[in-house]
Amino acid sequence: MKMKTLAIAALCLLSATAVATAAGMGESREATMKKIGGAMGALGAIAKGEKPYDAETVKGALTTISTEIKTFPDLFPVGSEKDSEEASPKIWEAMDDFKAKAAKLGGDADELLAALPADQAAVGAAMGKLGGDCQSCHESFRIKK
């Protein structure tokens, strides 16, 4: 009888831990999106001619996008559905598609890193590619405020 009670207590503890881990993911999601948004902003400023072309800035921005988007889907565990006003329930309903869209953005950022855009025009073309990836995901999985 004691073993059964201990097993039930352990399961309850694990369930509570999973819920606690899932709780508060909204802040992590927002922080990650701000990093990606900042990187896109840096690229956009170069593409628009607001800032001069700088290879290190381009490389840093692409690295940020590549790195952050690869772990972004992990910030949407089951149980965290209510942690954000902007995350659509469709994310959890179509998690494979959500992960595929994140992987596409990461893959495109990696490709651009491998053949670093060498001037303002190339950064503009890169923005078109990455922006399309972002738009695709946002249209499917983001609730507009």
Secondary structure, 3 states (H helix, E strand, C coil): CHHHHHHHHHHHHHHHHHHHHHCCHHHHHHHHHHHHHHHHHHHHHHHCCCCCCCHHHHHHHHHHHHHHHHHHHHHCCCCCCCCCCCECCHHHHCHHHHHHHHHHHHHHHHHHHHCCCCCHHHHHHHHHHHHHHHHHHHHHHECCC
